[in-house]
């Protein structure tokens, strides 16, 4: 089983992805670990598209069954067409920004205003990068089952909804 959990920043993709992988007993992969280089401070240096795809495909090959959290649109057909199931999370902007603000304070002791501005525009797509329209267009082009979860559900509620959808897979 190859599962992608995706959505806007702050929607809970990493949290759900980790919980789902734990429940299924499979490998958890986080797209940020491939997109970003790891020096301090974090989230400042991006890998090249070729490098991140190569690293991720190596780990996917070795993982067997896995849950990947993050946005991988535009990373490459080999990866993008490899999923059995994609879980798309949607959460209102206000809740996402509150979550991101709290996460930034916990991780770094400060909030990156530019990052929050970028995350806040997701529904309208006015800045470069991820947007609701781009993700909907990308999802529409996928050939696998897609589960869309909307609202501020608990992690356990989300896990259960995903697990309940899995018998529909061929």
C-alpha positions as CSV (number, residue, x, y, z in Angstrom):
1,X,0.0,0.0,0.0
2,X,1.4,3.4,-1.1
3,X,-0.5,6.3,0.5
4,X,0.0,10.0,0.1
5,X,-1.4,12.5,2.7
6,X,-1.5,16.0,1.4
7,X,-3.1,19.4,1.9
8,X,-2.2,23.0,2.8
9,X,0.5,23.7,5.3
10,X,-1.0,23.3,8.8
11,X,-3.8,21.0,7.7
12,X,-2.3,18.1,9.6
13,X,-0.8,16.0,6.8
14,X,2.3,15.1,8.7
15,X,0.4,14.3,11.9
16,X,-2.1,12.1,10.1
17,X,0.6,10.5,7.9
18,X,2.6,9.5,10.9
19,X,-0.4,8.1,12.8
20,X,-1.7,6.2,9.8
21,X,1.7,4.6,9.1
22,X,1.9,3.7,12.8
23,X,-1.6,2.1,12.6
24,X,-0.8,0.2,9.4
25,X,2.7,-0.8,10.6
26,X,4.4,0.6,7.5
27,X,7.1,3.2,6.8
28,X,6.4,6.9,7.4
29,X,8.1,9.4,5.0
30,X,7.8,13.2,5.3
31,X,8.1,15.2,2.1
32,X,9.9,18.1,4.0
33,X,12.8,15.7,4.6
34,X,13.3,15.5,0.8
35,X,12.4,19.1,-0.2
36,X,14.6,20.8,2.4
37,X,18.3,20.5,3.1
38,X,18.9,20.0,6.9
39,X,21.4,22.6,8.0
40,X,20.6,25.1,10.8
41,X,18.5,27.0,10.6
42,X,16.0,24.6,9.1
43,X,13.7,25.3,6.1
44,X,16.0,27.7,4.4
45,X,17.8,25.7,1.8
46,X,15.9,23.7,-0.9
47,X,17.2,20.6,-2.6
48,X,17.1,20.6,-6.4
49,X,14.1,18.9,-7.9
50,X,16.3,16.1,-9.3
51,X,18.0,15.5,-5.9
52,X,14.8,15.4,-3.9
53,X,13.1,13.0,-6.3
54,X,16.1,10.7,-6.4
55,X,16.3,10.5,-2.6
56,X,12.6,9.9,-2.2
57,X,12.4,7.3,-4.9
58,X,15.3,5.4,-3.2
59,X,13.4,5.4,0.1
60,X,10.1,4.5,-1.6
61,X,11.8,1.5,-3.2
62,X,13.3,0.3,0.1
63,X,10.1,1.0,2.1
64,X,7.6,-1.4,0.4
65,X,4.4,-0.2,2.0
66,X,4.6,3.5,3.1
67,X,2.7,6.6,4.0
68,X,4.1,9.8,2.6
69,X,3.0,13.2,4.0
70,X,3.4,16.4,2.0
71,X,2.9,18.0,-1.4
72,X,4.7,16.2,-4.3
73,X,3.0,17.8,-7.2
74,X,5.5,18.5,-10.0
75,X,8.1,16.1,-8.5
76,X,7.8,13.6,-11.3
77,X,5.4,11.2,-12.9
78,X,7.1,8.1,-11.5
79,X,6.4,9.2,-8.0
80,X,3.1,11.0,-8.6
81,X,1.5,8.0,-10.3
82,X,2.7,5.5,-7.8
83,X,0.1,5.9,-5.1
84,X,-2.7,3.5,-4.3
85,X,-4.5,6.1,-2.2
86,X,-4.3,9.9,-1.8
87,X,-5.8,11.5,1.3
88,X,-6.4,15.2,0.8
89,X,-7.0,17.3,3.9
90,X,-8.8,20.7,3.9
91,X,-8.9,22.9,6.9
92,X,-10.1,26.6,7.1
93,X,-7.4,29.2,6.9
94,X,-7.9,30.6,10.4
95,X,-7.4,27.2,12.1
96,X,-4.4,26.4,9.9
97,X,-2.7,29.7,10.7
98,X,-3.3,29.3,14.4
99,X,-1.8,25.8,14.2
100,X,1.2,27.1,12.3
101,X,1.8,30.1,14.6
102,X,1.8,27.7,17.6
103,X,4.1,25.2,15.9
104,X,6.5,28.0,14.9
105,X,6.6,29.3,18.5
106,X,7.2,25.8,19.9
107,X,9.9,24.9,17.3
108,X,11.7,28.2,17.0
109,X,10.5,30.6,19.7
110,X,9.4,33.0,17.0
111,X,7.0,33.2,14.1
112,X,8.1,33.7,10.5
113,X,5.6,36.3,9.2
114,X,6.5,35.7,5.6
115,X,5.8,32.0,6.0
116,X,2.4,32.6,7.6
117,X,1.5,35.1,4.8
118,X,2.4,32.4,2.2
119,X,0.4,29.7,4.1
120,X,-2.6,32.1,4.5
121,X,-3.0,32.7,0.8
122,X,-3.4,28.9,0.0
123,X,-7.2,29.2,-0.8
124,X,-6.7,32.0,-3.3
125,X,-3.3,31.0,-4.8
126,X,-1.9,34.6,-5.0
127,X,1.7,33.6,-4.2
128,X,4.1,31.0,-5.8
129,X,3.8,27.5,-4.6
130,X,1.0,25.4,-3.2
131,X,-2.6,26.5,-3.6
132,X,-6.0,24.9,-3.3
133,X,-6.7,25.2,-7.1
134,X,-3.3,23.7,-8.0
135,X,-3.9,20.8,-5.6
136,X,-7.4,20.2,-6.9
137,X,-6.1,20.2,-10.5
138,X,-3.3,17.8,-9.5
139,X,-5.7,15.5,-7.7
140,X,-8.1,15.5,-10.7
141,X,-5.3,14.1,-12.9
142,X,-4.5,11.2,-10.5
143,X,-5.6,7.7,-11.4
144,X,-5.9,6.3,-7.8
145,X,-8.5,6.5,-5.1
146,X,-8.8,9.9,-3.4
147,X,-10.2,10.5,0.0
148,X,-11.0,14.1,0.9
149,X,-11.3,15.0,4.6
150,X,-12.6,18.4,5.5
151,X,-12.8,20.1,8.9
152,X,-11.0,20.1,12.2
153,X,-11.4,16.4,13.0
154,X,-9.3,14.6,15.6
155,X,-6.3,12.5,14.4
156,X,-8.2,9.4,15.4
157,X,-11.3,10.4,13.5
158,X,-9.2,11.0,10.4
159,X,-7.3,7.7,10.7
160,X,-10.6,5.8,11.0
161,X,-12.1,7.6,8.0
162,X,-9.0,6.6,5.9
163,X,-9.0,3.0,7.1
164,X,-12.8,2.8,6.4
165,X,-12.1,3.8,2.8
166,X,-9.4,1.3,2.2
167,X,-11.6,-1.8,1.4
168,X,-12.6,0.2,-1.8
169,X,-9.1,-0.3,-3.2
170,X,-8.7,-3.0,-5.8
